[in-house]
């Protein structure tokens, strides 16, 4: 399943996104006492004490068995191309969740679930911008996106969806793949940050276009004819790309991105 290309402004940011829609399929309307909710509630109770002793270090994540499916390594980008610089501490441009958001209780770091594609390691840090960009511990970070064929998981499928809880440095890690394209929209990864059980920030990450065009010449993406310009026809990308484009660097047989998500 894919999103439609219709866009609407959402949240308090300047970005736009597809119709938020109502969550449909498996997981919509999850009980309030889900595992994720309990983790957020427990984490919030001790977050202040944890932050008093916080220091830089590797993120601690809850991982699920498995690794991204093997895929031929993409060719390295020529010097000076294919990367961008992530903003150090700015507010995320808010956007709609799209019609294929599912409120699932899937606390896991590896979200590939057998989907093939170019591996992508996503290291995220959540910070409070109005509070001097203070790292935010015990926040729920949820991501979801399309597979290499441009399809979202629906019904009983749960591939390429998952949640992590930030550690004492505000960090969490996801292992996934570079998403495919669909419906004339710029390829993207949706994400939602829940600092507590009552508030949330929703947005999406984009990718450098020159890197996408290189990646899409390889399997499994090359099973379809890729668009010549996967980003340029999407108004959401034109509005938010400067802030929300992931800085990709080669990593093992795929790519790695480190990004700081600023929330209010």
C-alpha positions as CSV (number, residue, x, y, z in Angstrom):
1,X,0.0,0.0,0.0
2,X,1.2,3.6,-0.7
3,X,0.2,7.0,0.4
4,X,-1.5,9.5,-1.9
5,X,0.3,12.5,-3.2
6,X,-2.3,15.0,-1.7
7,X,-0.6,17.2,0.8
8,X,-1.8,19.3,3.8
9,X,-0.1,21.4,6.5
10,X,0.1,19.8,9.9
11,X,1.3,20.8,13.3
12,X,3.0,24.1,14.1
13,X,5.9,23.8,11.7
14,X,6.2,25.0,8.1
15,X,6.3,21.6,6.5
16,X,3.5,19.9,4.7
17,X,2.6,16.2,4.3
18,X,0.1,13.8,3.0
19,X,-3.4,13.7,4.6
20,X,-2.9,12.5,8.2
21,X,-5.8,10.2,7.8
22,X,-7.0,7.8,10.4
23,X,-5.0,4.8,11.4
24,X,-6.4,1.7,9.8
25,X,-5.6,-2.0,9.9
26,X,-3.8,-3.9,12.7
27,X,-2.9,-1.9,15.7
28,X,-5.2,1.0,15.3
29,X,-6.6,2.1,18.7
30,X,-4.0,0.2,20.8
31,X,-4.8,-0.1,24.5
32,X,-3.4,2.8,26.6
33,X,-1.5,0.2,28.7
34,X,0.7,-0.9,25.8
35,X,4.3,-1.9,26.4
36,X,5.4,1.4,24.9
37,X,3.1,3.5,27.2
38,X,4.4,1.7,30.2
39,X,8.0,2.3,29.2
40,X,7.3,6.0,28.6
41,X,5.5,6.3,32.0
42,X,8.3,4.5,33.8
43,X,11.0,6.4,32.0
44,X,9.4,9.8,32.7
45,X,9.4,9.1,36.4
46,X,13.1,8.8,36.6
47,X,14.2,11.0,33.7
48,X,15.2,14.0,35.8
49,X,17.5,11.9,38.0
50,X,19.0,10.2,35.1
51,X,19.8,13.4,33.3
52,X,21.7,14.8,36.3
53,X,24.3,12.2,35.7
54,X,24.1,12.0,31.9
55,X,27.3,11.9,29.8
56,X,28.1,11.2,26.2
57,X,28.3,7.5,25.3
58,X,27.0,4.8,23.0
59,X,23.2,4.5,22.8
60,X,21.5,1.6,24.6
61,X,18.6,0.2,22.6
62,X,16.2,-2.7,22.8
63,X,17.0,-4.9,19.8
64,X,15.1,-7.6,18.1
65,X,16.9,-10.6,16.5
66,X,18.0,-10.4,12.9
67,X,19.8,-8.0,10.6
68,X,19.0,-6.1,7.5
69,X,18.6,-8.4,4.5
70,X,21.7,-8.7,2.4
71,X,21.9,-6.5,-0.6
72,X,24.7,-5.6,-3.1
73,X,26.7,-2.7,-1.6
74,X,25.9,0.6,-3.3
75,X,28.8,2.3,-5.1
76,X,30.5,5.0,-3.0
77,X,29.4,8.5,-3.8
78,X,32.0,10.7,-5.6
79,X,33.9,13.1,-3.3
80,X,31.7,16.0,-2.3
81,X,28.4,14.5,-3.3
82,X,25.7,12.5,-1.8
83,X,25.9,13.9,1.8
84,X,24.4,16.8,3.6
85,X,25.0,18.3,7.1
86,X,22.4,17.7,9.8
87,X,21.3,20.7,11.8
88,X,22.8,20.7,15.3
89,X,19.8,21.9,17.2
90,X,16.7,23.2,15.4
91,X,13.0,22.3,15.6
92,X,11.9,19.5,13.4
93,X,9.5,20.6,10.6
94,X,6.2,19.0,11.6
95,X,4.3,17.0,9.0
96,X,1.3,14.7,8.8
97,X,1.6,11.1,9.8
98,X,0.1,9.9,6.5
99,X,-2.7,7.4,6.0
100,X,-0.6,4.3,6.8
101,X,0.5,5.1,10.4
102,X,-0.3,2.2,12.7
103,X,-0.2,2.5,16.5
104,X,1.6,-0.8,17.1
105,X,3.4,-2.0,20.2
106,X,6.6,-2.9,18.5
107,X,9.6,-1.8,20.7
108,X,12.5,-2.9,18.6
109,X,15.7,-1.6,17.0
110,X,15.9,-3.8,13.9
111,X,12.7,-3.1,11.9
112,X,13.7,-4.8,8.6
113,X,11.7,-8.0,9.2
114,X,13.1,-9.7,6.1
115,X,12.6,-6.8,3.7
116,X,15.6,-6.5,1.3
117,X,17.2,-3.2,0.4
118,X,20.3,-1.1,1.0
119,X,20.9,-1.2,4.8
120,X,20.5,2.0,6.7
121,X,21.6,2.6,10.3
122,X,19.7,5.6,11.8
123,X,21.2,7.1,15.0
124,X,18.8,9.6,16.5
125,X,19.1,12.1,19.4
126,X,16.1,13.9,20.8
127,X,16.6,17.3,22.4
128,X,14.4,20.1,23.9
129,X,15.2,23.2,21.8
130,X,13.7,25.7,24.2
131,X,15.7,24.2,27.1
132,X,19.1,24.8,25.6
133,X,18.9,21.7,23.4
134,X,18.9,19.5,26.5
135,X,19.0,15.7,25.5
136,X,15.7,14.1,26.3
137,X,15.8,10.7,28.0
138,X,12.9,8.2,28.1
139,X,11.2,9.6,25.0
140,X,9.5,7.2,22.6
141,X,10.7,7.5,19.0
142,X,8.6,5.6,16.4
143,X,9.6,5.2,12.7
144,X,7.7,3.7,9.7
145,X,8.3,3.8,6.0
146,X,7.8,2.0,2.6
147,X,9.9,-0.9,1.4
148,X,12.0,-1.0,-1.8
149,X,8.9,-1.5,-3.9
150,X,7.1,1.5,-2.3
151,X,4.8,-0.6,-0.2
152,X,3.8,-0.1,3.5
153,X,3.0,-2.9,5.8
154,X,-0.7,-3.3,6.5
155,X,-3.0,-5.8,8.0
156,X,-1.0,-8.6,9.7
157,X,2.3,-7.3,8.3
158,X,4.6,-5.1,10.5
159,X,7.7,-4.7,8.4
160,X,9.6,-1.4,8.6
161,X,7.9,-0.2,11.7
162,X,9.2,0.1,15.2
163,X,9.7,2.1,18.4
164,X,12.7,2.8,20.6
165,X,13.0,4.6,24.0
166,X,15.8,7.1,24.2
167,X,18.6,6.5,26.7
168,X,20.1,8.9,29.2
169,X,21.9,10.8,26.4
170,X,18.6,11.2,24.4
171,X,19.8,8.6,21.8
172,X,18.3,5.6,20.1
173,X,19.2,3.5,17.0
174,X,17.2,1.9,14.2
175,X,18.4,-0.6,11.7
176,X,16.4,-0.5,8.5
177,X,16.7,0.0,4.7
178,X,16.6,2.9,2.3
179,X,12.9,3.2,1.3
180,X,11.7,3.0,-2.3
181,X,9.7,5.7,-4.1
182,X,6.0,5.9,-4.9
183,X,3.1,8.2,-5.9
184,X,5.3,11.1,-7.0
185,X,6.4,11.8,-3.4
186,X,10.0,12.2,-2.3
187,X,11.2,9.0,-0.6
188,X,10.9,9.5,3.1
189,X,10.9,8.0,6.6
190,X,8.1,9.0,8.9
191,X,8.8,9.5,12.6
192,X,6.9,10.4,15.7
193,X,8.5,11.5,19.0
194,X,6.5,11.1,22.3
195,X,8.3,12.8,25.2
196,X,5.5,11.6,27.5
197,X,2.2,9.9,27.2
198,X,0.3,13.1,26.4
199,X,2.3,14.9,23.7
200,X,3.9,14.1,20.4
201,X,5.8,15.6,17.4
202,X,5.4,14.0,13.9
203,X,7.6,14.6,10.9
204,X,9.6,12.9,8.2
205,X,13.2,12.5,7.0
206,X,14.2,12.9,3.3
207,X,17.3,11.8,1.4
208,X,19.9,13.5,-0.9
209,X,18.5,13.1,-4.4
210,X,21.9,12.3,-6.1
211,X,22.4,9.4,-3.7
212,X,18.9,8.1,-4.2
213,X,19.4,7.9,-8.0
214,X,22.6,5.9,-7.5
215,X,20.9,3.5,-5.0
216,X,17.9,3.0,-7.2
217,X,20.1,1.5,-10.0
218,X,20.7,-1.6,-7.8
219,X,18.4,-4.4,-6.8
220,X,15.8,-4.7,-5.4
221,X,15.0,-1.1,-6.3
222,X,15.9,-1.6,-10.0
223,X,13.0,-4.0,-10.5
224,X,11.1,-0.8,-11.4
225,X,12.1,2.1,-13.6
226,X,13.1,4.8,-11.1
227,X,12.0,8.4,-11.5
228,X,14.7,10.7,-12.9
229,X,14.2,13.1,-10.1
230,X,12.8,11.3,-7.1
231,X,12.6,14.5,-4.9
232,X,11.9,17.5,-7.0
233,X,8.2,17.1,-7.7
234,X,7.3,16.9,-4.0
235,X,6.4,20.3,-2.4
236,X,7.0,18.8,1.1
237,X,10.6,18.2,0.1
238,X,11.0,21.7,-1.3
239,X,9.7,23.1,1.9
240,X,11.5,21.1,4.5
241,X,14.6,19.5,2.8
242,X,17.1,22.0,4.2
243,X,16.2,20.9,7.8
244,X,14.9,17.3,7.4
245,X,17.3,15.7,4.9
246,X,19.4,12.9,6.4
247,X,23.2,13.2,6.2
248,X,24.2,9.8,4.7
249,X,27.7,8.4,4.9
250,X,28.9,4.9,3.7
251,X,28.6,2.2,6.4
252,X,29.5,-1.4,5.9
253,X,27.4,-2.5,2.9
254,X,24.9,0.4,3.3
255,X,24.7,3.8,4.8
256,X,24.6,5.5,8.2
257,X,22.9,8.7,9.3
258,X,23.2,10.6,12.6
259,X,20.5,13.2,13.2
260,X,19.3,15.4,16.1
261,X,15.6,15.8,16.4
262,X,14.6,19.1,18.1
263,X,11.2,19.3,19.8
264,X,9.5,21.9,21.9
